[in-house]
């Protein structure tokens, strides 16, 4: 499988994002989100697949929701999300902590299709 990972240190009271292009056909099989100690549920995370300009939310599964945590590792099995060359995977971080920057690492595992 391919592994796409990213981490950003979001400055205090900011929104940040990171996008990576997909190079082969496959399925996202797992997503890991690691909240270190400290964000105190003030950092929100969303993970998207962007295809032809349209955002499809992967984590959490509903568009108007976010993932938050503090000193927690989340693991999601998401075998129904297909990816293909030209797609982008984007992570949005929202830091509502007015005094501190926080880093929340994200890892996506992609199982390539045969011939992909």
Buried (B, 14 or more C-beta within 10 A) or exposed (E): EBEBEBBBEBEEBEEBBBEBEBBEBBBBBBBBBBBBEBBBEBBBBBBBBBBEEEBEBBBBEEEEEBBBBBEBEBEBEBEEBBBBEEBBBBBBBBBBBEEBBBBBBBBBBBBBEEEB
